[in-house]
Amino acid sequence: MKSIELGYGAGALADYPSHHDGNPWTEWDSLRALDCLKSLDGLEIFWIDTAYRYGQGISERLIGKAFEGKVLPYVITKIPQ
């Protein structure tokens, strides 16, 4: 049996400029973002991809809050120099 590692792209978790285009699917809400992350619990998510550009660290803080006291998947983040 082959194992499949699942991941989650966290770009839409934070309030960053491309989300202000009037599209109702891109409106940002921190409680909805947190609920989304909490729904990953039990799904055996192996990694979460994020970047500092996604709200200047907001998505990383939300990930930490959602997984507080739980096993945290790998968090892959990109930070500018």
Secondary structure, 3 states (H helix, E strand, C coil): CCCCCEEEECHHHCCCHHHCCCCHHHCCCHHHHHHHHHCCCCCCEEEEECCCCCCCCHHHHHHHHHCCCCCCCEEECCCCC
